[in-house]
Amino acid sequence: MSSSAPPVPHADSRSAGASLLPSIGGCDIARPLHTPSPAGSRLGRVLVPGALVIAVLLAGLPLLPVETPPFFDYPNHLARVDAIARLGSDPLLSANFRLSSFLLPNVLSDLVLLAFQAVAGPYAAGRLLVFLTIALTVAGIALLGRAAHGRWSPWAILAALFATNEMVFWGFLNYNLGLALLFFGLALWLRLAERPAWQRLLAGVAVGVLIFLAHLVAFGLYAVGCVMLELGRAWHHRQESFESVVRRLGLAVAQVLPVLVLHVAASPAGGLPLDIRFDISAWGKFSPFFRVLSSGNPEADRAMLLAALGLAALGLLLRRARLDLGLTLAALAYAGLVLVLPYAALGSFFLDSRIAAAVALTAIAALGPGRLGRPGTAIACLVLLGLVAWRSAVLTADWREQASSIAEARAAFSVLPEGAVLASASARPFELGDWRATRYTKPTHEHTAAYAAIDRHVVLPNLYAKAGQNPLVFTPALPELLPLAGNPIPRVFDEAGLRRFVGEVASVARAAGVARPPFAGAYAVVWHRPCTSWPADLPVRFAACGRDFALVEVPADAADAIAQTAPNTTSR
């Protein structure tokens, strides 16, 4: 190699002079040694990073034309942070909510949103956070791949495709942010591989605290990932003593212990009941892998997933891509966690299925550049960017359509007086989807009412504000609000269910004047039940009627009237 070649990264020094391991299934499991030519190195410094920047911009394009991305939990995140920002200046909020500890494994997105909201407002802050998460995910995968392979990999462009994965559409902002930070943490762990143990330990604890504040599952994945990377390194350094391998593995485990102690001793989340629930069905365990790109457009999602898998398989078969052993082990370990973990614990759900996104992204990081050369690298970048652009175009059209339905609801909320109570219910079941898609109802209005808390400063009983889980805690001034505070929102499949729900809202309306400060009335919005399908004798006043919802004011005397009237099938 020419003397003008750049310095070899630390990853190269771990196995200098070593060749590839034997092929497995026709695919190369690469050692971390890659010493590109000067021309190839210059190309990697310009072409691949430039393509990654373009990929991030393409992935973020669907956010530009919409104010409200159609993500499931997303509205509640924005409304909770807006409530935190206004808590000291709004007497009604301070009478029904209190601020708790921020030392929680589900709080980092709240902190980021608070910072963004101070300068950009709640809606722009939300989109900025989503774009930041996409950018961090792609950057984290690119840096992790570079730390493992010694140079930039064009395959990292695939991260922009999977950065808008199923968990993004669930609106799990904290988990998605934690996942992005996870890849930065693993990249740092590799970069510090030859540093003194105390430096690696301090860096690991610092990164672990940050990931912990984002999400506990992401923190667990970080711990598992570091161990898998060390096992991969141990294989490449088989000549080292057994004691050396044990010490390195012990360090990977030791870095997470201070964070666990902090969690148990100081975080309110440490006192949450485990409440473990398993779903061991084939659908529960394997469908997340098929739905990893689920956006509600199953045909396009499936085509893009098959295209990504096909390109990766072709690259491996033609030796245009290589797999890093440590990252491959990490992806396999994550896949195993999907199969063995519960779907719910500590009041959080989909713990197992959400890890499928981590499997896909870690597998992308494991893909390193093989025998591509200058033209091959350019072609790979163009093809992969085309795939990202295709997904971006599909999502842009889809989000625009759904945004119009959300805008209709927000326009209806304009009739609400500030300081009112707004309860929300749905006439459709909670949708979990099938093997092809997460949901088919678009948009899902499970939490659309949260936008009224931002726009009209109403009190929303079922805002995510739970002790031990969120920094904002719902402490209702009226006990009548508690039956309306559940999540998912109440279901009103028939007339009897609708009457029960309206009766609960009527109880709040009757007690509204007792609260201090009093509420400015009680309102209910029922999704997927328009005004024309309501019983004629139900004592409510229609405040707004949408294509697929009804917003009603419930008077204080409605409770007695509902109790006295028999179910009636007459509609108006």
Secondary structure as the mmCIF struct_conf table of DSSP 4:
data_model
#
loop_
_struct_conf.conf_type_id
_struct_conf.id
_struct_conf.beg_label_comp_id
_struct_conf.beg_label_asym_id
_struct_conf.beg_label_seq_id
_struct_conf.end_label_comp_id
_struct_conf.end_label_asym_id
_struct_conf.end_label_seq_id
TURN_TY1_P TURN_TY1_P1 SER A 3 SER A 4
BEND BEND1 ALA A 5 ALA A 5
HELX_LH_PP_P HELX_LH_PP_P1 PRO A 6 PRO A 9
HELX_RH_AL_P HELX_RH_AL_P1 HIS A 10 SER A 13
TURN_TY1_P TURN_TY1_P2 ARG A 14 GLY A 17
HELX_LH_PP_P HELX_LH_PP_P2 LEU A 20 SER A 23
STRN STRN1 ILE A 24 ILE A 24
TURN_TY1_P TURN_TY1_P3 GLY A 25 GLY A 26
STRN STRN2 CYS A 27 CYS A 27
STRN STRN3 ILE A 29 ALA A 30
BEND BEND2 PRO A 32 PRO A 32
HELX_RH_AL_P HELX_RH_AL_P2 PRO A 38 GLY A 60
HELX_RH_3T_P HELX_RH_3T_P1 LEU A 61 LEU A 63
BEND BEND3 LEU A 64 PRO A 65
BEND BEND4 GLU A 67 THR A 68
BEND BEND5 PHE A 72 ASP A 73
HELX_RH_AL_P HELX_RH_AL_P3 TYR A 74 ARG A 86
TURN_TY1_P TURN_TY1_P4 LEU A 87 SER A 89
HELX_RH_AL_P HELX_RH_AL_P4 PRO A 91 ASN A 96
STRN STRN4 PHE A 97 LEU A 99
BEND BEND6 PHE A 102 PHE A 102
BEND BEND7 LEU A 104 LEU A 104
TURN_TY1_P TURN_TY1_P5 PRO A 105 ASN A 106
HELX_RH_AL_P HELX_RH_AL_P5 LEU A 108 ALA A 120
HELX_RH_AL_P HELX_RH_AL_P6 PRO A 122 HIS A 149
BEND BEND8 GLY A 150 ARG A 151
HELX_RH_3T_P HELX_RH_3T_P2 PRO A 154 ILE A 157
HELX_RH_AL_P HELX_RH_AL_P7 LEU A 158 PHE A 162
TURN_TY1_P TURN_TY1_P6 ALA A 163 ALA A 163
BEND BEND9 THR A 164 THR A 164
HELX_RH_AL_P HELX_RH_AL_P8 GLU A 166 TRP A 170
TURN_TY1_P TURN_TY1_P7 GLY A 171 GLY A 171
HELX_RH_AL_P HELX_RH_AL_P9 LEU A 173 ARG A 191
TURN_TY1_P TURN_TY1_P8 LEU A 192 GLU A 194
BEND BEND10 ARG A 195 ARG A 195
HELX_RH_AL_P HELX_RH_AL_P10 ALA A 197 ALA A 214
HELX_RH_AL_P HELX_RH_AL_P11 LEU A 216 HIS A 236
TURN_TY1_P TURN_TY1_P9 HIS A 237 GLN A 239
BEND BEND11 GLU A 240 GLU A 240
HELX_RH_AL_P HELX_RH_AL_P12 PHE A 242 ALA A 254
TURN_TY1_P TURN_TY1_P10 GLN A 255 VAL A 256
HELX_RH_AL_P HELX_RH_AL_P13 LEU A 257 ALA A 266
HELX_RH_3T_P HELX_RH_3T_P3 PRO A 268 GLY A 271
BEND BEND12 LEU A 272 LEU A 272
STRN STRN5 ARG A 277 ARG A 277
BEND BEND13 SER A 281 SER A 281
HELX_RH_AL_P HELX_RH_AL_P14 ALA A 282 PHE A 290
TURN_TY1_P TURN_TY1_P11 ARG A 291 LEU A 293
BEND BEND14 SER A 295 GLY A 296
HELX_RH_AL_P HELX_RH_AL_P15 PRO A 298 LEU A 317
TURN_TY1_P TURN_TY1_P12 LEU A 318 ARG A 319
BEND BEND15 ARG A 320 ARG A 320
STRN STRN6 ALA A 321 ASP A 324
HELX_RH_AL_P HELX_RH_AL_P16 LEU A 325 VAL A 340
BEND BEND16 LEU A 341 LEU A 341
BEND BEND17 TYR A 343 TYR A 343
STRN STRN7 ALA A 344 ALA A 345
TURN_TY1_P TURN_TY1_P13 LEU A 346 GLY A 347
STRN STRN8 SER A 348 PHE A 349
TURN_TY1_P TURN_TY1_P14 LEU A 351 ARG A 354
HELX_RH_AL_P HELX_RH_AL_P17 ILE A 355 ALA A 366
STRN STRN9 LEU A 367 PRO A 369
BEND BEND18 ARG A 371 ARG A 371
HELX_RH_AL_P HELX_RH_AL_P18 GLY A 373 ALA A 412
HELX_RH_3T_P HELX_RH_3T_P4 PHE A 413 VAL A 415
BEND BEND19 LEU A 416 LEU A 416
HELX_LH_PP_P HELX_LH_PP_P3 PRO A 417 PRO A 417
TURN_TY1_P TURN_TY1_P15 GLU A 418 GLY A 419
STRN STRN10 VAL A 421 SER A 426
BEND BEND20 ALA A 427 ARG A 428
HELX_LH_PP_P HELX_LH_PP_P4 PRO A 429 GLU A 431
BEND BEND21 TRP A 435 ARG A 436
BEND BEND22 THR A 438 THR A 438
BEND BEND23 THR A 441 PRO A 443
TURN_TY1_P TURN_TY1_P16 GLU A 446 ALA A 449
HELX_RH_AL_P HELX_RH_AL_P19 ALA A 450 ASP A 455
TURN_TY1_P TURN_TY1_P17 ARG A 456 ARG A 456
STRN STRN11 VAL A 459 VAL A 459
TURN_TY1_P TURN_TY1_P18 PRO A 461 ASN A 462
BEND BEND24 LEU A 463 TYR A 464
TURN_TY1_P TURN_TY1_P19 ALA A 467 GLN A 469
BEND BEND25 PRO A 471 PRO A 471
STRN STRN12 LEU A 472 PHE A 474
BEND BEND26 ALA A 477 LEU A 478
HELX_RH_3T_P HELX_RH_3T_P5 PRO A 479 LEU A 484
BEND BEND27 ASN A 487 PRO A 488
HELX_LH_PP_P HELX_LH_PP_P5 ILE A 489 PRO A 490
STRN STRN13 ARG A 491 ARG A 491
BEND BEND28 ASP A 494 ASP A 494
HELX_RH_AL_P HELX_RH_AL_P20 GLU A 495 ALA A 511
TURN_TY1_P TURN_TY1_P20 ALA A 512 VAL A 514
BEND BEND29 ALA A 515 PRO A 517
HELX_LH_PP_P HELX_LH_PP_P6 PRO A 518 PHE A 519
BEND BEND30 ALA A 520 ALA A 520
STRN STRN14 ALA A 522 TRP A 527
TURN_TY1_P TURN_TY1_P21 HIS A 528 HIS A 528
HELX_RH_3T_P HELX_RH_3T_P6 CYS A 531 SER A 533
BEND BEND31 TRP A 534 TRP A 534
STRN STRN15 PRO A 535 PRO A 535
TURN_TY1_P TURN_TY1_P22 ALA A 536 ASP A 537
BEND BEND32 LEU A 538 LEU A 538
STRN STRN16 ARG A 541 CYS A 545
BEND BEND33 ARG A 547 ASP A 548
STRN STRN17 PHE A 549 VAL A 554
TURN_TY1_P TURN_TY1_P23 ALA A 556 ASP A 557
HELX_RH_AL_P HELX_RH_AL_P21 ALA A 558 GLN A 564
BEND BEND34 THR A 565 THR A 565
HELX_LH_PP_P HELX_LH_PP_P7 ALA A 566 PRO A 567
STRN STRN18 SER A 571 SER A 571
#
